[in-house]
């Protein structure tokens, strides 16, 4: 459901099941990020979807996703998971 609702915004707000990853390049600055947040929050409000603020990460240079970390530099594995495998 979330993926279908956010399809028009997938360039800056891809989703995976009920996780939404809102991102923006620095070129537009904070105004782009804030505009993207407002657009996604409006869709959520219109469809009575809620978020758990305890699990939200705002304005972060890197976020944990599916056992790894994603940033502007790319994707890297979680060091704790690598250590567990090597142990």
C-alpha positions, 0 to 999 in steps of 0.5 A: 500500500505504501509503495503504491501511494508514494509511487509519484515520489519514488525519485526522492522517497523510495519505500520498502514495505512500511519503511520510507527513505526520504532523501535529497542531494545537497544541491537544493539544500534544506528547502528540498529536504523540507519540501520532500518531507512535507509532500510525503507527510501530506500523502500519509495524512490524507491516507491516515498513515502514521509514523513511529517517531522512535524509529525515525531518523531525520537529517542523517548523513547515513542510515541503516537499511537492511543490515547495512548502511546507505549514505552519499558515499554508497552502501557499506556493511554493518561492522557489527555483522562483519565482526560476528561473521568473522568471530 
